[in-house]
């Protein structure tokens, strides 16, 4: 008897077919997805959210047999992308990446948001979180957090800090660092992480806080010097890099999290199917390894887990914004 080795796509198709027999009442009954699905990512191509979402859309395309396409909409601390999303038809063919910035931080950062994340968006799934890293250009001559603090205090305002944009966790990580250390560092916002990193590599700015998902290749290659990570524990990706708390900034703890959201009034059946498929994807060892390689820690659970995260962290980030003095718009 001969045997046949199935391709990955064939195995995924068989898996989805088997699932449909067990769960006939989900969105499959409505024929979704019957055409390509757009995923709005409210940041620039090449940044951390983009990298996270491209891994997910690749897996969703394989699992559901339909194209899932990333549509980068940077600008306005994520507001441009979120406005696009909330005005889309709630038919399951436009989804979005909602993160700590667009779902929690912006409520305190902006005097008036052009969208209401609590009323105009429906949670689908919390994907996970990533730490930020404090990095400096190699020729700055600074090898530790305390040395950076001393340099900043010796010449107030002379050091420049790039960020992926106003209101991002990179921006607020820096503002909180300044307020907790009593330093003055000039903030230079960009329209995305790739542009900020490019100028940091070129020496146009001195330092930045950025997601490990986007900055880790430059740390590994030795192009930038990482002084610390921003979470409560060291990153498994860089176990030799201390936390800011270990480096003398006691109580410092910031991570960036994100998940999938849909326009309000999207079919509960579609949301249920998406949540189920996304959880299955995130449980695969190969997918977890891909995410771990960029410093992203995956989480699974029902849509309510994203809602609970937003509710819990909104007041915490309001405190960070107030303490840092950051304000946009």
N, C-alpha and C positions, 0 to 999 in steps of 0.2 A: 504493500500500500504506500502510495506517495503522500508526502506532506507538503503543505504550502505555507510559506512565511507571509503573514499579512503586513501591509504597510501601516504606518501609524495612523494615517487618515482612515483606512479601512477599519482598524480597531476602534477608533473613536466613533465611527458611524455605527458599528455594532453595539457599542456601549450606549449611545443615545437611543438606538432602537429598543434596546432592552429596558432602558429607563422609561421610555414612553409607554411600555406595556404596564409598568407598575404605577405610573403617575399620569393616567389619561386625562385628568381634569385640569391640568395646568395649561399655560398659554398656547400649547401646541394645538388645542382645540380651535383656537382663533387663527391658526395658520401663521403664527409669528415664530421666527422672522422669515418673511417672504421676499425680502430684498435687503441690500446692505444697510447696516446700522452705523450711524455716525456717533462717535464719542468725542464730545467737546472737552478739550484740555485747556484750561485757562492760563496757559503759560507757554513760553517759547519752546520750539523743537530743540531737543538735545539736553534739556534740563531734567531734573529729577522726576517731576510728575510725568513728563513725556516718556522717560525710560520705563517707569512703572507701568504706564498704560499700554505701551507697545507690547510688553510681555503679555499682559492680560488679553489684549485684543487678538493677538496671534492665537492664544489658546481658546478664546471664545469662538473664533472663526473655525477652528478644528472641531470643537465640541458641538457647535450648532449648525455647521455646514453652510454658513452664510458669512459674507465679509463684514468685519467690524473695522471701521476706518477712523483713525485718530485725526481730529481737526483741531489744530493748535490755534487758540484765540488769546494771545497775550495782551496785556495792558490793563491799567487801572487796578493793580493789585488783585487781578483775577476778575474784576467786575465786568470787563468786556465779554469774557467767555460766559459768565453766569447770566448776563442779560440775554445773550444769544440763546442759552439753554431754557430759561424760564418762558421765553416767547415762542419756543418750538411747540409743535403739536404734540400732545401727550399720547402718542400712538406707539411708543416703544422703539421708534426708529431714530430718536435723538436722545442720547444719554450724556452724562457729564461726569467729570472727575471733580468731586467736591472735597476740599481739604481744610485743614485747620484755619487757613487764611480766609477762604471764601465762606466757610460755614460758621466760624466763631470769631476770629480776630477782627474782621472787617466791621462787625457790629459796633465795636468800640472805637475803631480807627477812623471811621468816616462819620461825619456829622449826619449825613443822609445817604443811605445806600440806594442805588437804583434798582434793587431787587430785594425781596424778603426771603431769606433762606429758610425760614421756619414755615412759611405759608405757601411759597411758590415752588418748593422742591419736595420730592418724595424720596426717602432713603431706600437704597437697594442693598448695599453691602459695605461694611467696613473692611478695607483691604489690609491695613497694617500701618506701621510707622517707621520712621527713619530718624536717626540722630543727625545733628549738624556737627560740623567740625570747624574749629577756628584755625585758619591757615594764613600764613604770611608768605610773601615772596622770598625766594631763597637768599637774595643778597641784602635783605633788610638787616641782617646781623643780630637777629633776636632768636633765641633758642628755647625760651620758656615763657609761660604766661606772666610770671612775675617780672621778667625782663621787659616784656611788652608793656606792662603797666608802668614800670619805671620810665620807659621811653616816652610814653604818652603823657605822663605827669611832668616830665622835664620840658616837653615842648607841646603845651596844650594846643590842640587843633591842627598840629602839623601832620600827624598821621592821617591817611585817608582809608576809609573802609568801603569797599564795593559791596553791592548786594544785588539779588535777583530782582529787586523792585521794592517800592514802598509797601509796607504792610506784610511782606513775606516773613517767614520765620527767621530767615537769614538777617533781615533788617532788624527785627525785634530782638533776636539773639544778641546782636551788637548793641542795641540801645539798652537792653537790660544789663549787659556787661559793663557798659559805661556808667550806668547809674549805680551799680553795685561796687564798682572799683573807684569811683570818683574821678574818672578820666574824661578828657575831651578829645574825641576823634571825629573827623569830618566824614559824614555819610555821603556816598556817591551812588545813587540808585541807577540801575540799568533796566532794560526791558526784557530781562531774562538772565538766568544763570550763565549760559554760554558766553554772552558778551562780557559779563563781569569777570569771569574766569580768564578770558582772553586778555583783558586789560591788566589783570593781576599778574599773569605770566609775562606780559610785556613791560611791567614796571610802572604802569600809569596809576595804579592804586597800590596800597601797601599790604592790605589784609582783607579778609572777608570771612563771614560765617556762611557755610553752604551745606546743603544736604550731602551726606556721604554718597548717595546714589549718583550724584553728578561730579563730585570733587574727588572721589576715591581713585580714579585712574591717574590723576596728576600727583596724588600723594604716593601711590605705589611706584610711579615712574621717577620719583624724586624731583619733580619739577617744582613742587611747592612744599613748604615745611608745615606740618600739622603740629600745633601746640597742644590741643585738647579737643575732646568731644563734649557735647552739651548735655547729655543725659545723666541719669543717676548712676549708671554702671558703664564700664568700658564697653566698647563695641567689640563683638566677636571678630569682626573684620580686621580691626587694628587693636589687638589686646595690649600692645605696648604704649599706646597713646593714652595718657591720663584723662580723667574727667576734669572739668573746670573746678568742681568742688574739691577734688584731690589736689588741684593746683593752687588752692588758697582762696577761691571764690566760693565760700561756704553757702550752701543752700541753692546753688545754681542748678536748674534741671529743666531743660526744654527738649521736646521731640516734636517732629512734624508728622502728622498722621493724615490719612486720606481714604476716601471710599468712592463708590459709585452712587450717583443720584440721578433722578429722572424728573421731568416736569411734573408738577402736581396734577392729579387726576389721571395719571398713567394707570392702565389696567392692573389691579392687584394680581391677576393671573400671570401677567408678564413679569412683574416684579418678583413674584414667588419663583418663577422658573429661572430668572436671572440669578437670584440669590442662591438657589440650589446649585446651579451650574458653576457659579463663581466659587462657592465653598468647595465643591468637588475639585476644581482646578487648583485652588490654593492648598489642598491637602496632598497633592501629588509631590512626591519627593523631588522629582526633577525640576518642578516649578519652584519649590521652596529653595532649591540650590541656586537657581538663577537669580532669585530675589536676594538671597543671602550674599551672593557675589557682589551686589551693589549696595549692601548694607541695609536692605529693607526687610523688616521683620513682619511676617504675615500674620493676620488674625482672621478668624472665621466666626460666623454666627448669623443670627437673623437680622433683618433690616433694622430692628429696634436697637441693635447694638450701636449702630452709627448715630441714631437719634440720642441715645443715652450719652455717648461720648461728647456730642455737641452740647448737650444740656450741662454736662459736668464741667466742661472746659471753657465755656463762654464766659462765666464770671472770673475764672482764673486768668484768662487772657485780657479781660477788661482791666484787671489789676496790673498786669504787665504793661499794658499800654499807658495806663495812668502813671505808673511808677517811672516809666521811661520818658514820659513827656512826648511820645510820638503822636503825631496827628497828621492826617491826610484829608484834604477836601473839606 
